[in-house]
Amino acid sequence: MNETFFQSLTRRSKEEPFGRILGLEVVEVGLGFSRIRMHTSSRLYNIFGSVHGGAIFALVDEAFQLACNSHGIMAVALNVSITYVSAPAPDVLIEASAEEIYRTKRTASYVCRVIEPHTGKLIATAQALAYRTQKSLLSLESGDA
């Protein structure tokens, strides 16, 4: 893949309505890797006044989505298992990374981490498995997909 394709993935992520609601920001997309950020404001809090686990999961899912589609083949989630380690501090930036650890023609496995980048505090870890559909995403570069 090339930088134009990664820019297309980034653009499409920025255009996702759900990602806009959460305020997700793409930091980096590379081959089998991505990093996404989100600011933890009160609009994301649960009934206990901390960031809702669903918001953290959505951040992980976006990082996973970009990493597993970075090879130019459409990939969809088969399974994501998340472990919440600690709650993020109020009103901070959190960042999810997804890194490919194994890939075959049909599946790919990823390790994901959520941290507070300014402190290094670990928020969550996740393992994710993608099904690779064999459908090319190269038309993303031209905006056709």
C-alpha beads as a LAMMPS data file, in Angstrom:
LAMMPS data file: protein, C-alpha beads

145 atoms
144 bonds

1 atom types
1 bond types

-500.0 500.0 xlo xhi
-500.0 500.0 ylo yhi
-500.0 500.0 zlo zhi

Masses

1 110.0

Atoms # bond

1 1 1 0.000 0.000 0.000
2 1 1 1.020 3.560 -0.433
3 1 1 0.510 6.862 1.344
4 1 1 -2.398 7.805 -0.933
5 1 1 -4.315 4.710 0.161
6 1 1 -3.594 5.397 3.862
7 1 1 -4.811 8.982 3.360
8 1 1 -8.010 7.616 1.802
9 1 1 -8.609 5.366 4.818
10 1 1 -7.974 8.331 7.116
11 1 1 -10.406 10.521 5.166
12 1 1 -13.119 7.873 5.280
13 1 1 -12.618 7.452 9.023
14 1 1 -12.997 11.209 9.531
15 1 1 -16.271 11.099 7.552
16 1 1 -17.855 8.319 9.640
17 1 1 -20.899 9.729 11.461
18 1 1 -20.354 7.600 14.591
19 1 1 -16.700 8.572 14.801
20 1 1 -17.691 12.230 14.571
21 1 1 -20.110 11.821 17.486
22 1 1 -17.277 10.423 19.608
23 1 1 -14.702 12.908 18.327
24 1 1 -12.296 10.240 17.059
25 1 1 -9.073 11.515 15.481
26 1 1 -6.772 9.424 13.287
27 1 1 -3.155 9.884 14.360
28 1 1 -1.434 7.325 12.152
29 1 1 -2.248 4.579 9.664
30 1 1 0.392 2.211 8.331
31 1 1 0.580 -1.317 7.028
32 1 1 -1.092 -3.462 9.717
33 1 1 -1.055 -0.628 12.251
34 1 1 -3.025 2.421 13.350
35 1 1 -3.388 4.901 16.211
36 1 1 -6.595 6.793 17.033
37 1 1 -7.256 9.454 19.701
38 1 1 -10.303 10.654 21.582
39 1 1 -10.810 13.335 24.228
40 1 1 -12.681 12.052 27.298
41 1 1 -15.292 14.679 28.059
42 1 1 -18.411 14.385 30.221
43 1 1 -20.506 13.568 27.129
44 1 1 -18.871 10.108 27.205
45 1 1 -19.409 9.394 30.906
46 1 1 -21.390 6.486 32.316
47 1 1 -23.706 6.540 35.338
48 1 1 -20.699 6.488 37.669
49 1 1 -19.070 9.583 36.166
50 1 1 -16.236 7.848 34.324
51 1 1 -15.743 7.160 30.632
52 1 1 -18.243 4.601 29.360
53 1 1 -16.721 1.266 28.372
54 1 1 -18.601 1.461 25.087
55 1 1 -16.748 4.647 24.163
56 1 1 -13.405 2.988 24.903
57 1 1 -14.463 -0.078 22.907
58 1 1 -15.460 2.146 19.968
59 1 1 -12.007 3.751 20.045
60 1 1 -10.380 0.298 19.928
61 1 1 -12.737 -0.800 17.150
62 1 1 -11.795 2.187 14.976
63 1 1 -8.070 1.507 15.420
64 1 1 -8.675 -2.172 14.604
65 1 1 -10.782 -1.281 11.548
66 1 1 -8.065 0.891 10.034
67 1 1 -5.234 -1.521 10.821
68 1 1 -6.978 -4.582 9.396
69 1 1 -8.031 -2.770 6.214
70 1 1 -4.612 -1.192 5.649
71 1 1 -3.528 -3.970 3.273
72 1 1 -6.130 -2.885 0.709
73 1 1 -8.358 -5.928 1.257
74 1 1 -11.729 -5.407 2.938
75 1 1 -11.650 -6.971 6.390
76 1 1 -14.441 -7.199 8.951
77 1 1 -14.402 -8.057 12.641
78 1 1 -15.012 -11.661 13.665
79 1 1 -14.201 -11.161 17.335
80 1 1 -12.913 -8.478 19.683
81 1 1 -12.171 -9.234 23.330
82 1 1 -11.382 -6.274 25.564
83 1 1 -10.030 -6.038 29.087
84 1 1 -10.562 -2.764 30.942
85 1 1 -7.520 -2.222 33.153
86 1 1 -8.187 1.224 34.629
87 1 1 -10.445 4.207 34.112
88 1 1 -8.967 7.189 32.317
89 1 1 -8.672 10.434 34.230
90 1 1 -11.457 12.948 33.592
91 1 1 -11.086 15.267 30.630
92 1 1 -7.915 13.739 29.098
93 1 1 -6.768 12.490 25.726
94 1 1 -6.735 8.713 25.284
95 1 1 -5.206 6.822 22.392
96 1 1 -5.815 3.363 20.946
97 1 1 -3.305 1.478 18.852
98 1 1 -3.891 -1.680 16.853
99 1 1 -0.998 -3.797 15.647
100 1 1 -1.158 -6.841 13.400
101 1 1 0.496 -9.888 14.907
102 1 1 -0.466 -12.557 12.354
103 1 1 -2.142 -12.578 8.937
104 1 1 -3.265 -15.284 6.541
105 1 1 -5.209 -15.069 3.300
106 1 1 -8.528 -15.248 5.204
107 1 1 -7.914 -13.949 8.749
108 1 1 -5.693 -11.562 10.663
109 1 1 -5.023 -11.102 14.391
110 1 1 -4.376 -7.817 16.195
111 1 1 -3.287 -6.638 19.619
112 1 1 -4.789 -3.340 20.724
113 1 1 -3.911 -1.047 23.615
114 1 1 -5.564 2.072 25.001
115 1 1 -3.385 4.476 26.951
116 1 1 -3.285 8.023 28.216
117 1 1 -0.413 9.185 25.975
118 1 1 0.712 11.988 28.303
119 1 1 1.139 9.693 31.314
120 1 1 1.511 6.260 29.698
121 1 1 -1.293 4.945 31.930
122 1 1 -2.770 1.729 30.518
123 1 1 -6.569 1.912 30.164
124 1 1 -7.426 -1.261 28.228
125 1 1 -6.043 -4.079 26.127
126 1 1 -7.820 -6.039 23.414
127 1 1 -7.320 -8.934 21.048
128 1 1 -9.090 -8.741 17.712
129 1 1 -9.630 -11.152 14.841
130 1 1 -10.592 -10.020 11.335
131 1 1 -12.018 -11.923 8.383
132 1 1 -10.368 -10.823 5.128
133 1 1 -13.062 -10.846 2.413
134 1 1 -10.684 -10.752 -0.577
135 1 1 -12.539 -7.672 -1.913
136 1 1 -10.084 -5.003 -3.018
137 1 1 -10.267 -1.571 -1.428
138 1 1 -7.905 0.032 -3.903
139 1 1 -10.804 2.026 -5.359
140 1 1 -10.696 4.044 -2.115
141 1 1 -7.745 5.938 -3.549
142 1 1 -9.950 7.396 -6.237
143 1 1 -12.937 7.780 -3.913
144 1 1 -15.056 5.238 -5.814
145 1 1 -15.658 2.740 -3.001

Bonds

1 1 1 2
2 1 2 3
3 1 3 4
4 1 4 5
5 1 5 6
6 1 6 7
7 1 7 8
8 1 8 9
9 1 9 10
10 1 10 11
11 1 11 12
12 1 12 13
13 1 13 14
14 1 14 15
15 1 15 16
16 1 16 17
17 1 17 18
18 1 18 19
19 1 19 20
20 1 20 21
21 1 21 22
22 1 22 23
23 1 23 24
24 1 24 25
25 1 25 26
26 1 26 27
27 1 27 28
28 1 28 29
29 1 29 30
30 1 30 31
31 1 31 32
32 1 32 33
33 1 33 34
34 1 34 35
35 1 35 36
36 1 36 37
37 1 37 38
38 1 38 39
39 1 39 40
40 1 40 41
41 1 41 42
42 1 42 43
43 1 43 44
44 1 44 45
45 1 45 46
46 1 46 47
47 1 47 48
48 1 48 49
49 1 49 50
50 1 50 51
51 1 51 52
52 1 52 53
53 1 53 54
54 1 54 55
55 1 55 56
56 1 56 57
57 1 57 58
58 1 58 59
59 1 59 60
60 1 60 61
61 1 61 62
62 1 62 63
63 1 63 64
64 1 64 65
65 1 65 66
66 1 66 67
67 1 67 68
68 1 68 69
69 1 69 70
70 1 70 71
71 1 71 72
72 1 72 73
73 1 73 74
74 1 74 75
75 1 75 76
76 1 76 77
77 1 77 78
78 1 78 79
79 1 79 80
80 1 80 81
81 1 81 82
82 1 82 83
83 1 83 84
84 1 84 85
85 1 85 86
86 1 86 87
87 1 87 88
88 1 88 89
89 1 89 90
90 1 90 91
91 1 91 92
92 1 92 93
93 1 93 94
94 1 94 95
95 1 95 96
96 1 96 97
97 1 97 98
98 1 98 99
99 1 99 100
100 1 100 101
101 1 101 102
102 1 102 103
103 1 103 104
104 1 104 105
105 1 105 106
106 1 106 107
107 1 107 108
108 1 108 109
109 1 109 110
110 1 110 111
111 1 111 112
112 1 112 113
113 1 113 114
114 1 114 115
115 1 115 116
116 1 116 117
117 1 117 118
118 1 118 119
119 1 119 120
120 1 120 121
121 1 121 122
122 1 122 123
123 1 123 124
124 1 124 125
125 1 125 126
126 1 126 127
127 1 127 128
128 1 128 129
129 1 129 130
130 1 130 131
131 1 131 132
132 1 132 133
133 1 133 134
134 1 134 135
135 1 135 136
136 1 136 137
137 1 137 138
138 1 138 139
139 1 139 140
140 1 140 141
141 1 141 142
142 1 142 143
143 1 143 144
144 1 144 145
